[in-house]
Amino acid sequence: MKIEKRKKGNVTIFDLKGKILFGDGIDELRQSINASIKENEKQLILNFAEVPYLDSTGLGEVVRSYTTLKKEGGTVKITNLTNKVKDLMMVTKLITVFETFNDENEAVKSFK
């Protein structure tokens, strides 16, 4: 998995690319989130547009990111879920935990 970080105003966006699986992408995601917290970036968007799949470990890491940032007074929102990932989020009921958006600009605006 590859992660590209960019900013839109006070919002940090992580463009996630590739599968998020046990042993592939988990550490990168954790390190990226932790680095953002250290840099006091507390408004995060995870862009899933190029994530075709994540397994239970990947899902767990997304939840861990959410809870870690929430404890620090921040928020994680999700945008551009692919169909497979959206189905997984619905089955696990995590779709009710995360604020999700189909449009990145709407997600950014929601922080204001």
C-alpha positions as CSV (number, residue, x, y, z in Angstrom):
1,M,0.0,0.0,0.0
2,K,1.1,3.6,-0.7
3,I,0.0,6.7,1.2
4,E,0.2,10.2,-0.1
5,K,-0.4,13.1,2.3
6,R,-1.7,16.5,1.3
7,K,-3.4,19.4,2.9
8,K,-6.5,21.4,2.1
9,G,-6.6,24.3,4.5
10,N,-6.5,22.8,8.0
11,V,-7.5,19.4,6.8
12,T,-5.0,16.6,6.2
13,I,-5.9,14.1,3.5
14,F,-4.4,10.7,3.2
15,D,-4.8,9.2,-0.3
16,L,-4.6,5.5,0.3
17,K,-3.6,3.4,-2.6
18,G,-3.7,-0.4,-2.7
19,K,-5.0,-3.1,-0.5
20,I,-4.8,-2.7,3.3
21,L,-4.0,-6.1,4.6
22,F,-2.2,-7.9,7.4
23,G,1.5,-7.2,6.8
24,D,0.8,-4.8,3.9
25,G,0.0,-1.2,4.7
26,I,-0.9,-1.5,8.3
27,D,2.4,-0.1,9.7
28,E,2.4,2.7,7.1
29,L,-1.1,3.8,8.0
30,R,-0.3,3.7,11.8
31,Q,2.9,5.7,11.3
32,S,1.2,8.3,9.1
33,I,-1.6,8.8,11.6
34,N,0.8,9.0,14.6
35,A,3.0,11.5,12.7
36,S,0.0,13.7,12.0
37,I,-1.0,13.7,15.7
38,K,2.6,14.7,16.6
39,E,2.3,17.6,14.1
40,N,-1.0,18.6,15.7
41,E,-2.9,17.7,12.5
42,K,-6.3,16.6,14.0
43,Q,-8.7,16.9,11.1
44,L,-8.0,13.9,8.9
45,I,-9.7,12.5,5.9
46,L,-8.9,9.0,4.7
47,N,-9.5,8.9,0.9
48,F,-10.3,5.3,-0.1
49,A,-10.8,5.9,-3.8
50,E,-7.9,3.6,-4.7
51,V,-8.4,0.9,-2.0
52,P,-9.9,-2.1,-3.7
53,Y,-10.0,-4.2,-0.5
54,L,-9.1,-4.3,3.2
55,D,-9.1,-7.3,5.5
56,S,-10.1,-7.4,9.2
57,T,-6.6,-6.3,10.3
58,G,-6.8,-3.3,7.9
59,L,-10.3,-2.5,9.2
60,G,-9.0,-2.8,12.8
61,E,-6.2,-0.3,11.9
62,V,-8.7,2.2,10.5
63,V,-10.7,1.9,13.8
64,R,-7.5,2.3,15.8
65,S,-6.7,5.5,13.9
66,Y,-10.2,6.8,14.6
67,T,-10.0,6.1,18.4
68,T,-6.4,7.4,18.7
69,L,-7.3,10.6,17.0
70,K,-10.5,11.0,19.0
71,K,-8.6,10.7,22.3
72,E,-6.3,13.5,21.1
73,G,-9.3,15.7,20.3
74,G,-9.3,15.1,16.6
75,T,-11.6,13.6,13.9
76,V,-11.1,11.1,11.1
77,K,-13.6,11.1,8.2
78,I,-13.7,8.8,5.2
79,T,-14.3,9.7,1.6
80,N,-14.7,7.8,-1.7
81,L,-15.3,4.2,-0.4
82,T,-15.0,1.6,-3.1
83,N,-18.0,-0.8,-3.3
84,K,-16.2,-3.7,-1.6
85,V,-14.9,-1.6,1.3
86,K,-18.3,0.1,1.7
87,D,-20.0,-3.3,1.9
88,L,-17.5,-4.4,4.6
89,M,-18.1,-1.2,6.5
90,M,-21.9,-1.8,6.3
91,V,-21.7,-5.5,7.4
92,T,-19.5,-4.6,10.4
93,K,-21.8,-1.6,11.2
94,L,-18.7,0.7,11.1
95,I,-20.5,2.8,8.5
96,T,-22.4,4.2,11.5
97,V,-19.2,5.1,13.4
98,F,-17.4,7.0,10.7
99,E,-18.7,10.1,8.9
100,T,-18.4,9.1,5.2
101,F,-18.6,11.2,2.1
102,N,-18.7,10.5,-1.6
103,D,-17.1,13.8,-2.4
104,E,-13.8,15.0,-0.9
105,N,-14.8,18.7,-1.0
106,E,-17.9,17.9,1.1
107,A,-15.8,16.1,3.6
108,V,-13.4,19.1,3.9
109,K,-16.3,21.5,4.3
110,S,-17.8,19.3,7.0
111,F,-14.9,20.3,9.3
112,K,-15.9,24.0,9.3
